[in-house]
Amino acid sequence: MEFRTIIEPFRIHSVEPLRLTTREHREQAIRDAGYNLFSLHAEDVLIDLLTDSGTGAMSRDQWAAIQHGDESYAGSPSWHRFAGAVRELFPFRHVIPTHQGRAAEKILFSAVGGPGLAIPNNTHFDTTRANIEFTGAEAVDLVIEEGRRPQSEHPFKGNMDLEALERFLTDRPGTVPLVMVTITNNSGGGQPVSLENLRGVREICDRHAVPLFLDACRFAENAWFIREREPGHGERDVADIVREISSLADGMTMSAKKDPLANIGGWLAMNDDALAERCRNLLILTEGFPTYGGLAGRDLEAIAQGLSEAVEHDYLRYRTRSTAYLGDALHEAGVPVVRPIGGHAVYLDARALLPGIPPLQYPGQSLAVALYEAGGIRGCEIGTVMFGLQPDGTERPAAMDLVRLAIPRRTYTQSHVDYAIEVVRSAAARAGELRGMRITSQPSALRHFTATFEPV
């Protein structure tokens, strides 16, 4: 681009009001929510960076596609358009729609998981790990060492540690039903995985006769980073890179609430006929008929259109640059962030910013609360609250304590991001005043969604 200014490759067609609140109001609201940002009323949030999942703005053409939604129970034209759009990028034999990504995970791991089994990943995210552990299987993280160091500048920090994967499959013969790779690696800072690394994972899986599945929620952003960072791919079309990525896998799970630009939906896809039959039987039991899978026909239409928009180069250039704009500004201001900046979010390194708060007093939660109190910014703790509780009920510090500022797609303007920069800088300037948190109540799994806290 000739000019430095990042412009949105779209015009605003409809607007939604934001509610401005005082600090006193926010302090009371977060107390009432048990210091859990998931429990806040959304209207009490000014800039909502809790998640990029299902929170983006759909396009004019997606809204128009909704009008084509056919709600036939079986064999709807909307289903065929959806399946065709999926296979255009991910040419797996079997495409099984679900109401969102965690439903695809639930079905897949119910079919292949169980006690004594283990599923390695670069890094499992929260619902993936929970669905694996619910079956009694073990969820194992094998990201490269650079992926565990927030300040390292490796271009593909989401890569799988190939030597560790080789050792693991050698040491655990017959106990690994599949290997999974998450693109981009959400838990590790939204970091991409290189094509070279995926080819290496594929070769190892072939040697051990273990299938490879993708958690592909942010496939387009990952493909864009391959185009931008991996030698030999700078002139390629993103859709072509996506097709090569999918050719290296035997199946995938997808939340269509991320890169496919929809507000709901997902799918499970694979080539294995027998596994697909088992998964469809579970789908019918819990989600719906195989040609709608818990979704309305209008949702299938919105996803199909979103898939074509997700791989547009102008959009992806804007998407990654606008995220980097936030991350680079905070880095230059001295706020520790995961480097390099990922595609969908900026991750604040709460453990580095708050060294006086031990991991088991949840520095990420303390920082997330401080951001909300300071300026109505809602982020998400990605650390010991989310990952510290073990299946046996014990607790240990997570590898990192981060606060994710996830940017909804096509939703906020540069002035919103500039405001968020000011709020984070203000909260960081008061880091020495922040206190740790203790948990006052929690469920036995996925506790970050509903736990309550109080300041230490």
C-alpha positions in Angstrom: 0.0 0.0 0.0 1.3 3.5 -0.9 0.0 5.1 2.3 0.5 4.3 6.0 -3.1 4.9 7.2 -5.1 1.8 7.8 -8.6 2.2 6.3 -11.5 -0.2 6.8 -12.3 -1.9 3.4 -16.0 -1.3 3.9 -18.5 1.5 4.7 -20.7 1.5 7.8 -24.3 0.7 6.8 -26.0 0.4 10.1 -25.0 1.6 13.6 -25.5 0.3 17.1 -25.3 2.7 20.1 -22.7 2.3 22.8 -23.4 3.2 26.4 -21.0 5.5 28.2 -20.6 4.8 31.9 -18.7 6.3 34.8 -15.9 4.5 36.7 -18.1 4.3 39.8 -20.8 2.5 37.8 -18.2 0.1 36.4 -16.7 -0.7 39.8 -20.2 -1.5 41.1 -21.0 -3.6 38.0 -17.9 -5.7 38.3 -18.5 -6.3 42.0 -22.0 -7.4 41.3 -20.6 -9.8 38.6 -18.3 -11.4 41.2 -15.3 -9.9 39.4 -16.0 -12.2 36.4 -16.1 -10.3 33.1 -18.3 -13.1 31.6 -21.0 -12.2 34.1 -21.2 -8.5 33.2 -24.3 -7.2 31.4 -23.1 -6.5 27.8 -24.7 -3.0 27.9 -22.3 -2.1 30.7 -19.3 -2.7 28.4 -18.1 0.1 26.2 -15.5 -1.8 24.0 -16.1 -5.5 24.1 -12.9 -7.4 23.4 -13.9 -10.5 25.4 -13.9 -12.7 22.3 -13.9 -12.5 18.5 -16.3 -15.5 18.4 -19.6 -14.7 16.8 -19.2 -11.0 17.7 -18.3 -9.6 14.2 -20.5 -7.7 11.8 -22.0 -9.6 8.9 -21.8 -8.0 5.5 -24.6 -6.7 3.2 -24.3 -9.8 1.1 -24.5 -12.1 4.1 -27.7 -10.4 5.3 -29.0 -10.7 1.7 -28.1 -14.4 1.7 -30.2 -14.9 4.8 -33.3 -14.2 2.8 -32.4 -17.2 0.7 -32.5 -19.5 3.7 -34.6 -22.6 3.1 -35.8 -24.2 6.3 -36.6 -27.6 4.9 -35.8 -30.2 7.6 -33.8 -32.4 5.2 -31.9 -31.7 2.0 -32.4 -27.9 2.0 -30.8 -25.9 -0.9 -29.1 -23.9 1.9 -27.4 -27.1 3.0 -26.0 -27.8 -0.4 -24.8 -24.2 -0.8 -23.1 -24.5 2.6 -21.5 -27.8 1.9 -20.2 -26.6 -1.5 -18.7 -23.5 0.1 -16.9 -25.6 2.7 -15.5 -28.1 0.2 -14.3 -25.2 -2.0 -11.7 -24.5 0.7 -11.7 -27.8 2.7 -12.3 -30.7 0.2 -13.1 -33.4 2.8 -15.5 -36.1 1.8 -17.8 -35.7 4.8 -19.1 -32.3 6.1 -21.2 -32.4 9.2 -22.8 -29.1 10.3 -23.0 -28.2 14.0 -24.4 -25.2 15.9 -20.9 -24.1 16.9 -17.3 -25.4 17.2 -17.5 -26.9 20.6 -20.4 -29.1 19.4 -18.0 -30.4 16.7 -15.4 -31.1 19.3 -17.9 -32.9 21.5 -19.0 -35.2 18.8 -15.5 -35.9 17.5 -14.0 -36.7 20.9 -17.0 -38.7 22.0 -16.3 -40.9 19.0 -12.5 -41.2 19.4 -11.7 -40.4 23.0 -11.7 -42.3 26.2 -9.7 -43.3 29.3 -6.1 -44.2 28.6 -6.0 -42.2 25.4 -4.1 -39.0 24.6 -4.5 -36.3 22.0 -1.5 -34.0 21.3 -1.9 -30.5 19.9 0.3 -27.5 19.5 -1.9 -26.0 22.3 -5.5 -27.0 23.1 -7.9 -24.2 23.7 -10.4 -24.3 26.6 -13.4 -26.1 25.1 -11.1 -28.5 23.1 -9.3 -29.5 26.2 -12.5 -29.8 28.3 -14.2 -32.0 25.7 -11.1 -34.3 25.5 -10.8 -34.6 29.3 -14.5 -35.2 29.7 -14.1 -38.5 27.9 -11.2 -39.4 30.3 -8.5 -38.9 27.6 -5.5 -36.6 28.1 -5.0 -33.4 26.3 -1.3 -32.7 25.7 0.3 -29.5 24.5 3.5 -29.8 22.3 4.1 -26.2 21.0 7.6 -25.2 20.2 9.7 -23.6 23.0 9.4 -20.1 21.4 5.6 -20.4 21.7 6.0 -20.4 25.5 8.0 -17.2 25.6 5.8 -14.1 25.1 8.6 -11.8 24.0 10.3 -14.0 21.4 9.9 -12.9 17.8 9.6 -16.2 16.0 7.3 -15.8 12.9 5.5 -19.1 13.5 5.2 -19.5 17.3 2.2 -21.7 16.9 4.3 -24.5 15.4 4.2 -28.0 16.8 7.4 -29.3 18.3 8.1 -32.0 15.8 10.7 -33.8 17.9 8.4 -33.8 20.9 5.6 -35.2 18.7 7.8 -37.9 17.3 8.8 -38.9 20.9 5.3 -38.8 22.1 3.9 -41.1 19.4 6.8 -43.4 19.8 6.3 -43.7 23.5 2.5 -44.0 23.4 1.8 -46.5 20.6 -1.9 -47.4 20.2 -3.1 -44.7 22.6 -3.3 -41.6 20.3 -6.5 -41.7 18.2 -5.5 -38.5 16.4 -3.1 -35.5 16.4 -4.6 -32.0 16.3 -3.1 -28.7 15.2 -4.8 -25.4 16.1 -4.5 -22.6 13.5 -3.9 -20.0 14.6 -2.8 -21.0 18.1 -5.2 -19.1 20.3 -3.9 -20.1 23.7 -0.4 -19.1 22.7 -1.2 -15.6 21.5 -3.0 -16.1 18.2 0.2 -17.3 16.6 0.3 -19.0 13.2 1.6 -22.4 12.1 3.8 -22.6 9.0 3.1 -24.8 6.0 6.6 -26.4 6.5 5.6 -27.3 10.1 2.3 -28.8 9.0 4.1 -30.9 6.4 6.4 -32.1 9.2 3.4 -33.0 11.4 1.8 -34.9 8.4 5.0 -36.9 7.8 5.2 -37.9 11.5 1.5 -38.9 11.6 2.0 -41.0 8.4 4.9 -42.9 10.0 2.8 -43.7 13.0 -0.5 -44.3 11.1 -2.3 -41.6 13.2 -4.8 -39.2 11.5 -4.2 -35.4 11.6 -7.1 -33.1 12.4 -7.1 -29.3 12.3 -8.8 -27.0 14.7 -9.2 -24.5 11.9 -11.2 -21.6 13.4 -8.8 -18.9 12.2 -7.7 -20.6 9.0 -7.8 -17.4 6.8 -5.6 -15.4 9.2 -3.1 -18.3 9.4 -3.0 -18.6 5.6 -2.4 -14.8 5.4 0.5 -15.0 7.8 2.0 -17.9 5.7 1.7 -15.6 2.6 3.3 -12.7 4.5 6.0 -14.6 6.5 6.9 -17.9 4.9 9.4 -17.8 2.0 8.0 -18.8 -1.4 4.4 -18.0 -0.7 4.2 -14.2 -1.1 2.5 -14.2 -4.4 0.0 -17.0 -3.7 -3.8 -16.6 -3.4 -4.9 -17.1 0.2 -7.7 -19.5 -0.9 -5.0 -21.7 -2.6 -2.9 -21.8 0.6 -6.0 -22.8 2.6 -6.6 -25.7 0.2 -3.0 -26.8 0.7 -3.4 -26.7 4.4 -6.5 -28.8 4.3 -4.9 -31.3 1.9 -2.4 -32.1 4.7 -5.1 -33.1 7.1 -7.6 -36.0 7.5 -10.3 -33.9 9.1 -11.1 -30.7 10.9 -13.3 -29.0 13.5 -14.5 -25.4 12.8 -16.3 -22.7 14.6 -17.9 -20.6 11.9 -18.1 -17.8 14.5 -14.5 -16.9 13.8 -12.9 -16.6 10.3 -16.1 -17.6 8.4 -17.6 -14.3 9.6 -20.9 -15.7 11.0 -22.6 -15.2 14.3 -23.3 -18.8 14.9 -22.4 -22.2 13.4 -19.6 -24.7 12.8 -18.8 -28.0 11.3 -16.9 -31.3 11.6 -15.3 -32.6 8.4 -13.3 -35.7 7.6 -12.4 -38.4 5.0 -12.9 -41.5 7.2 -16.2 -43.1 6.2 -16.6 -45.2 9.4 -15.7 -42.3 11.7 -18.1 -40.1 9.8 -20.9 -42.5 10.3 -20.3 -42.7 14.1 -20.2 -38.9 14.2 -23.4 -38.5 12.2 -25.2 -40.8 14.6 -24.1 -38.6 17.5 -25.1 -35.5 15.6 -28.6 -36.8 15.1 -28.8 -37.6 18.8 -27.7 -34.2 20.1 -27.7 -31.6 17.3 -30.1 -32.4 14.4 -30.4 -34.0 11.0 -27.1 -34.2 9.0 -28.2 -31.5 6.6 -28.7 -28.8 9.2 -27.0 -29.9 12.4 -28.7 -27.5 14.8 -28.6 -24.6 12.4 -31.3 -22.7 10.5 -31.1 -22.6 6.8 -30.5 -18.9 6.9 -27.4 -19.6 9.1 -26.0 -22.0 6.6 -26.5 -19.3 3.9 -24.7 -16.7 6.0 -21.7 -19.0 6.6 -21.5 -19.9 2.9 -21.2 -16.3 1.9 -18.9 -15.5 4.8 -16.4 -18.2 3.6 -16.0 -16.4 0.3 -15.4 -13.0 2.1 -13.0 -14.4 4.7 -10.2 -15.1 2.1 -10.4 -11.7 0.4 -6.9 -10.1 0.5 -8.0 -6.6 1.1 -10.0 -7.7 4.1 -7.2 -9.9 5.6 -4.6 -7.1 5.1 -6.9 -4.7 7.0 -7.7 -7.4 9.6 -4.1 -8.2 10.5 -2.8 -4.6 10.2 -5.5 -3.2 12.5 -4.7 -5.8 15.1 -1.0 -5.0 14.8 -1.8 -1.3 15.2 -3.2 -2.0 18.7 -0.4 -4.3 19.6 2.5 -2.2 18.3 1.2 0.9 20.0 1.1 -0.9 23.4 4.5 -2.4 22.8 6.0 1.0 22.0 4.4 2.4 25.2 6.2 -0.3 27.2 3.2 -2.5 27.9 4.4 -6.2 27.7 2.5 -8.0 25.0 3.0 -11.3 23.2 5.2 -10.8 20.1 4.8 -10.9 17.2 1.2 -9.7 17.2 -1.3 -12.4 16.2 -4.2 -12.1 13.8 -7.3 -11.9 15.9 -6.2 -10.4 19.2 -3.5 -8.7 21.2 -2.4 -10.6 24.3 -1.1 -8.6 27.3 1.5 -10.4 29.4 0.0 -10.0 32.8 2.7 -12.0 34.6 5.3 -9.6 33.3 3.3 -6.5 34.0 2.3 -7.6 37.5 5.4 -9.5 38.9 4.2 -8.9 42.5 1.1 -11.0 42.0 1.8 -14.8 42.0 0.2 -17.0 39.3 -2.2 -18.6 41.8 -3.5 -15.2 42.7 -4.4 -14.8 39.0 -2.6 -11.7 37.6 -4.5 -12.0 34.3 -7.8 -11.7 36.1 -6.6 -8.7 38.1 -5.5 -6.9 35.0 -8.7 -7.8 33.1 -10.8 -6.3 35.9 -8.6 -3.2 36.0 -9.1 -2.6 32.3 -12.8 -2.8 32.7 -12.9 -0.5 35.7 -10.6 2.0 34.0 -12.5 2.4 30.8 -15.1 -0.2 30.1 -12.8 -2.5 28.1 -13.8 -6.1 28.5 -11.0 -8.6 27.8 -10.5 -12.3 28.7 -8.0 -13.9 31.0 -6.0 -16.6 29.2 -3.9 -18.1 32.0 -4.1 -19.8 35.3 -7.9 -19.2 35.8 -8.6 -20.8 32.4 -6.0 -23.6 32.5 -4.7 -24.0 36.0 -7.4 -26.4 37.3 -6.4 -30.0 36.6 -8.7 -33.0 36.0 -7.9 -34.4 39.4 -9.0 -31.1 41.1 -5.5 -29.8 41.9 -4.2 -26.5 40.6 -1.0 -25.4 39.1 0.2 -22.2 37.3 -0.5 -22.1 33.5 2.5 -21.7 31.2 1.6 -18.0 30.8 -0.8 -15.5 32.3 -2.2 -13.4 29.6 -5.2 -11.0 29.0 -6.6 -11.4 25.5 -8.0 -8.4 23.7 -9.9 -10.1 20.9 -11.0 -7.8 18.1 -14.5 -8.6 16.6 -14.3 -8.6 12.8 -15.5 -5.5 11.0 -17.0 -4.0 14.2 -14.8 -1.3 15.7 -13.1 1.7 14.0 -9.6 3.2 14.6 -10.9 5.6 17.1 -12.3 2.8 19.2 -8.8 1.1 19.1 -7.1 4.4 20.0 -9.4 4.7 23.0 -8.5 1.1 24.0 -4.8 2.0 23.8 -5.3 4.9 26.2 -7.2 2.7 28.6 -4.6 -0.1 28.6 -1.8 2.5 29.1 -3.7 4.1 32.0 -4.2 0.7 33.7 -0.6 -0.3 33.1 0.6 2.9 34.7 -1.2 1.8 37.9 0.1 -1.8 37.8 1.8 -1.4 41.2 -1.5 -0.7 42.9 -3.3 -3.9 41.6 -4.0 -6.8 43.9 -4.4 -10.5 43.2 -7.7 -12.4 43.2 -8.9 -15.4 45.0 -11.7 -17.7 43.7 -14.8 -17.8 46.0 -16.8 -20.3 43.9 -16.1 -22.4 40.8 -17.5 -25.3 38.8 -15.4 -28.4 38.2 -14.7 -27.7 34.5 -14.3 -24.5 32.3 -14.4 -22.5 35.5 -13.4 -19.2 33.9 -16.9 -18.9 32.5 -18.8 -18.8 35.8 -16.3 -18.6 38.7 -16.6 -15.8 41.2 -13.7 -13.9 42.6 -12.8 -11.3 45.3 -9.6 -9.2 45.6 -6.9 -10.6 47.9 
